Amino acid sequence: MADLKRRGRLQGENRDPLLKTPEPPREEILKRPLPATEEDGATGIRQTDRTSRDEAKRKGPLGFLQALGPGLITGAADDDPSGIGTYSQVGSQFGYGLLWTALFTLPMMAAIKELCARIALQTGVGLGTALRRKFPTALVGACILGLVIANIINLGADLAAVAVGFELLTRGLVKEIYLIVPVALLVLGMQLFTTYRVIFKTFKWLTLALFAYVFAAVLAHPNVGKLVLSTFIPHLEMSPGFITALVAVLGTTISPYLFFWQATSEIEDERALGRSTERSRHGVSRLELQAARVDVMVGMFFSQLVMYCIILTGAAVLNAHGKTNIQDAAQAATALEPIAGRFAFVLFAVGMIGTGLLAIPIFSGSAAYAVKEFFGLPGTLDTKPRYRPTFYLIIVLATAIGIGINFVHIDPIKALFWTAVINGVVAPPLMVLIVLLGSDRDFMEKRVSGALSKSLTWIATVFMGIAAIAMVVTTWVLPHFKS
């Protein structure tokens, strides 16, 4: 059985079911030229390696930034408009009370993202494929279905958030509803007609938008005593509102779509280096793994720093002045007005637009990668749509449904909060499978999870599961019995 599984790991992808013409040569399928170091598919010999830490050190700070990749992008995508909306509401409603979650979740989210990266680098396949080879098809399929549903709802909410950002910039001259379709078409155009490397570089620049919230927190003049106390001493309430907020924070921080995107990005980086076959990608060196871990840690630290700053700003500016219920984006923008002046809306809008444009293609892209990996289909963001129609059809359909969600008149800020809650419910079952996979020596071989990784990832899984159950009990079960 183990031999069958091992042989199965090195099988190729199936043919695209919608492709009616014969399979063309690889150089015709790709949007980009083949790398000069493309490996020999028969031998699987690696002709190149990812940027080493020594090379990055020789280039100084610029080299270090260039060496950062999937981990940085994943961390920045974690602070998408859903995160901004959630953290703003949490800060305004509970003040400094949930600041501790940024410090508490940092090691756990870093551990789960490192595990996803390690699974991809060691097995040479995406997370969907790896899970399908280990666990029952129906179980993995149910988890991926939950991921796809959550991604589409997130995508729709983030489309609205970006449109609201543009509406704020025009001071209401162009209404949000007229901007949703153009924003969606802009993102789709980038996915359909540009290469993964172009998308990746664009993502890196978009991460700069998040510094708007770091600057805001510095200028907010928070209560230092409350800040220190709330950062290091966890505050818990058994009220339905507090527990729901906690689940939302966990859901937008440790989001299921980022598990798949982290693994997918590692595989795409490997392909960009010329490792087009699964055999050539199988196995990861110690130096490569170290580089990936540094990348993940930097990305997760950046993500949690931004999360901390948004909650802090909401607490210091909104909650401290009695504004505890944000109803729309304009009210959220007022959180920055006392520190950024009358043009605070520009700061808020730029943050929403930048992070939304970063996250929207990741939502649809991670859904497409998860589905195609589950069914063993071909397709990447580096392949041309006419040769991989199924992969791109998933992206188009996810985007189209996300657009449709916005025409049922859902409030964007509330939608962003509840998508985070949905992620908090979907994540724990998926995390159980990922942690078990990382502990399987038959699959992970010498890169099996160690004691620290197992401890942190299981703690994260159990804590998120308990929080989700507590939310269901306090919000729906207990009120039902009382009535």
ZALOVEX-680182 format. One record per residue (C-alpha): residue in three letters; x, y, z. Coordinates in steps of 0.25 Angstrom, whole numbers, plus 2048, in hexadecimal, padded with zeros to 3 digits. Layout:
BEGIN
ALAXYZ/...
END
This chain:
BEGIN
MET800800800/ALA80B80A804/ASP8128077F6/LEU8058097EF/LYS8048177F6/ARG81281A7F3/ARG8118177E4/GLY80481F7E4/ARG80B82B7E9/LEU81382C7DC/GLN80882A7D2/GLY8058367C9/GLU7F883E7C8/ASN7ED83A7BF/ARG7E98407B2/ASP7E084D7B2/PRO7D28477B0/LEU7CE8547A8/LEU7DA85479F/LYS7D584F791/THR7E285078A/PRO7EE84778B/GLU7F884A797/PRO801855792/PRO810856795/ARG81385B7A3/GLU81A86879D/GLU80D86B796/ILE8048697A3/LEU80C8737AB/LYS80A8827AB/ARG8198847AE/PRO82587E7A7/LEU82A8717AC/PRO8358737B7/ALA8438717B1/THR8458677BD/GLU83985F7BA/GLU83C8517C0/ASP83D8447B9/GLY82F83E7BA/ALA8358307BA/THR8408317C4/GLY83983C7CD/ILE8478427CF/ARG8478507D5/GLN84F85A7CD/THR84C8667D6/ASP8498697E5/ARG8418747EB/THR8488817F0/SER85187D7FC/ARG852884809/ASP861887806/GLU85E88D7F9/ALA8538967FF/LYS85D89A80A/ARG86789F7FF/LYS85C8A87F9/GLY8598AE806/PRO84B8B380A/LEU8468B37FB/GLY84B8A47FA/PHE8438A1806/LEU8368A7801/GLN8388A07F4/ALA83A8937FB/LEU82C894801/GLY82188E7F9/PRO8158867FC/GLY81588880B/LEU81589780A/ILE80A897800/THR80288D808/GLY804896815/ALA7FF8A280E/ALA7F389B807/ASP7EF897816/ASP7EC8A6818/ASP7E28A780D/PRO7D68B080E/SER7CF8A5816/GLY7DA8A6820/ILE7DA8B5820/GLY7CB8B5822/THR7CB8AB82D/TYR7D78B2834/SER7D08BF833/GLN7C38BA839/VAL7CA8B2844/GLY7D28BF848/SER7C68C8848/GLN7BD8BE84F/PHE7C78B885A/GLY7D28C285A/TYR7DF8BD85E/GLY7D98B0863/LEU7DD8A7857/LEU7EB8AD855/TRP7F18A085B/THR7EC898850/ALA7F789D846/LEU80289884F/PHE7FB88B853/THR7F8887844/LEU80688B83F/PRO80D87E842/MET80187683E/MET7FE87C831/ALA80D87C82E/ALA80E86D831/ILE802869828/LYS80787181D/GLU81586B81E/LEU80F85D81E/CYS807860811/ALA81486680B/ARG81C85980F/ILE81185080A/ALA8128567FC/LEU8218577FC/GLN823849801/THR8188427F8/GLY81984B7EC/VAL80A84C7EB/GLY7FF8567F0/LEU7F88547FD/GLY7EB84F7F6/THR7F38447EF/ALA7FA8407FB/LEU7EE83F804/ARG7E68377F9/ARG7F282C7F9/LYS7F182B808/PHE7E382C80C/PRO7D5827807/THR7D082E7FB/ALA7C3832801/LEU7C983880D/VAL7D3840806/GLY7C88447FC/ALA7BF849807/CYS7CB85280C/ILE7CE8587FF/LEU7BF85A7FC/GLY7BF862809/LEU7CC86A805/VAL7C686D7F7/ILE7B98727FD/ALA7C087B807/ASN7CA8807FD/ILE7BE8847F3/ILE7B788C7FF/ASN7C4892803/LEU7C78967F4/GLY7B989D7F3/ALA7BB8A4800/ASP7C98A97FC/LEU7C48AD7EE/ALA7BA8B67F5/ALA7C58BB7FF/VAL7CE8C07F3/ALA7C28C67EC/VAL7BF8CE7F9/GLY7CD8D27FA/PHE7CC8D87EC/GLU7BF8DE7F0/LEU7C68E57FC/LEU7D18EA7F3/THR7C68F17E9/ARG7BF8F67F6/GLY7B28EF7F1/LEU7B28F47E3/VAL7B48E67DE/LYS7AB8DC7E5/GLU7B08CE7EA/ILE7A68C67E2/TYR7AC8CC7D5/LEU7BA8C87D9/ILE7B98B97DD/VAL7B98B47CF/PRO7C48BC7CA/VAL7CD8B87D6/ALA7C98AA7D3/LEU7CD8AB7C5/LEU7DA8B27C8/VAL7DE8A67D1/LEU7D989C7C7/GLY7E18A27BC/MET7EE8A17C5/GLN7EB8937C8/LEU7E888F7B9/PHE7F38967B2/THR7FF8987BB/THR80988E7C0/TYR80A88A7CF/ARG8178927D0/VAL81089F7CC/ILE80489C7D5/PHE80E8997E0/LYS8168A67DE/THR8098AD7DE/PHE8058A77EC/LYS8138AB7F2/TRP8108BA7EE/LEU8028B97F4/THR8078B5801/LEU80C8C3803/ALA7FD8C7805/LEU7FD8C1812/PHE8078CA818/ALA7FB8D5818/TYR7F68CD824/VAL8038CD82B/PHE8058DC82A/ALA7F78DE82F/ALA7FA8D683C/VAL8068DE83E/LEU7FF8EB83D/ALA7F38E6845/HIS7F98E9853/PRO7F38DD85A/ASN7F28DB869/VAL8008D486C/GLY7FB8CE879/LYS7EF8C7872/LEU7F78C3866/VAL8028BC86E/LEU7F88B5877/SER7EF8B186B/THR7FA8AC863/PHE8008A286D/ILE7F489E876/PRO7E989786E/HIS7DB89D871/LEU7CF89386F/GLU7C0895870/MET7B688A86E/SER7AC893867/PRO7A788F859/GLY7AC89C853/PHE7BA89B859/ILE7BC88C855/THR7B788F847/ALA7C189A846/LEU7CC89184A/VAL7C8886840/ALA7C8891835/VAL7D6896839/LEU7DB887839/GLY7D488582C/THR7DA891825/THR7E888E82B/ILE7E987F829/SER7E187E81C/PRO7DF871814/TYR7E2878806/LEU7EF87C80B/PHE7F386D80E/PHE7F186A7FF/TRP7F78777FA/GLN804875802/ALA8068677FD/THR80286B7EE/SER80C8777EF/GLU81786E7F3/ILE8148657E7/GLU8138707DD/ASP8218757E2/GLU8268687DF/ARG8208687D1/ALA8268757CF/LEU83486F7D2/GLY8328657C7/ARG82C8597CF/SER8208567C7/THR81E8487CB/GLU81A8427D8/ARG8268397D9/SER8308457D7/ARG82984D7E3/HIS8288417EC/GLY8318437F9/VAL8368507FF/SER844853804/ARG847858812/LEU84B86680C/GLU83F867803/LEU836864810/GLN83D86E818/ALA83B87980D/ALA82C87580D/ARG82B87681C/VAL83188481D/ASP828888812/VAL81C883819/MET820889826/VAL822897820/GLY815896819/MET80D892826/PHE81489C82E/PHE8108A7824/SER8028A2824/GLN8008A2833/LEU8078AF834/VAL7FC8B582B/MET7F18AE832/TYR7F68B383F/CYS7F78C183A/ILE7E98C1834/ILE7E28BC841/LEU7EB8C6849/THR7E68D2840/GLY7D88CE841/ALA7D98CD850/ALA7E08DA852/VAL7D88E2848/LEU7CA8DC848/ASN7C88D4854/ALA7CE8DF85D/HIS7C48E9858/GLY7B88E1859/LYS7B78DC84B/THR7B58CD84D/ASN7AD8C9841/ILE7B38CB833/GLN7A78CA829/ASP7AE8CD81C/ALA7BC8D1815/ALA7BA8E0817/GLN7B98DE826/ALA7C58D5826/ALA7CD8E081F/THR7CA8E982A/ALA7D38E1833/LEU7DE8E882C/GLU7D98F682B/PRO7DE8FB838/ILE7EC8F7835/ALA7EC8F9825/GLY7E3905824/ARG7D890781B/PHE7DF8FF810/ALA7DE8F2819/PHE7D58EC80F/VAL7E18EB805/LEU7E98E380F/PHE7DE8DA812/ALA7DA8D8803/VAL7E88D67FE/GLY7E98CB809/MET7DC8C4805/ILE7DF8C57F6/GLY7EE8C07F7/THR7EB8B4800/GLY7DE8B17F8/LEU7E58B07EB/LEU7F08A77F2/ALA7E589E7F8/ILE7DB89C7ED/PRO7E38957E3/ILE7E988C7EF/PHE7DA8887F2/SER7D78847E4/GLY7E487E7E2/SER7E58767EE/ALA7D78707EB/ALA7DB86D7DD/TYR7E88667E2/ALA7E185E7ED/VAL7D78597E3/LYS7E08557D8/GLU7EA84F7E2/PHE7DE8477E8/PHE7DA8427DA/GLY7E88407D5/LEU7E684A7CA/PRO7F18537C3/GLY7F28627C3/THR7FA86D7CA/LEU7FA87C7C9/ASP80687B7C0/THR7FE8737B5/LYS7F58797AA/PRO7E68787AC/ARG7E387279F/TYR7EC8667A3/ARG7E78657B1/PRO7D88697B0/THR7D38617BC/PHE7DD8687C6/TYR7D98767C1/LEU7CB8737C0/ILE7CB8707CF/ILE7D187E7D1/VAL7C78857C8/LEU7BB87E7CF/ALA7C08817DD/THR7C28907D9/ALA7B48907D2/ILE7AD88B7DE/GLY7B58947E7/ILE7B08A07DE/GLY7A189A7DF/ILE7A289A7EF/ASN7A48A97EE/PHE7978AB7E7/VAL78E8A67F3/HIS7928B37FB/ILE79A8AD806/ASP7A18B780F/PRO7B08B680B/ILE7B68B8819/LYS7AC8AE820/ALA7AF8A4814/LEU7BE8A6817/PHE7BC8A2825/TRP7B3896823/THR7BC890818/ALA7C7890823/VAL7BD88882C/ILE7BB87E821/ASN7CA87D81F/GLY7CB87A82E/VAL7C186F82D/VAL7C7869820/ALA7D5869824/PRO7D685F830/PRO7D2852828/LEU7DB85681D/MET7E6858827/VAL7E484A82D/LEU7E7844820/ILE7F384D81D/VAL7FA84A82B/LEU7F883B829/LEU7FE83C81B/GLY80A843821/SER80C83882B/ASP80B82D821/ARG81A82881F/ASP815820813/PHE81282D80C/MET81B837812/GLU82782D814/LYS83383581B/ARG82B84281A/VAL82083D824/SER81B84782E/GLY82384883B/ALA81E84A849/LEU81D859849/SER81685983B/LYS80C84E840/SER80A85584D/LEU807863847/THR7FE85E83C/TRP7F6855845/ILE7F486084F/ALA7EF869843/THR7E685F83E/VAL7E085B84C/PHE7DE86A850/MET7D786E843/GLY7CE862844/ILE7CA865853/ALA7C887484F/ALA7BF870843/ILE7B786684C/ALA7B6870857/MET7B087A84D/VAL7A6870848/VAL7A286D857/THR7A187B85C/THR79B88184F/TRP79087784B/VAL78F86B855/LEU78E872863/PRO78487D85E/HIS77C872858/PHE77B86B865/LYS77887886D/SER76C87B863/
END
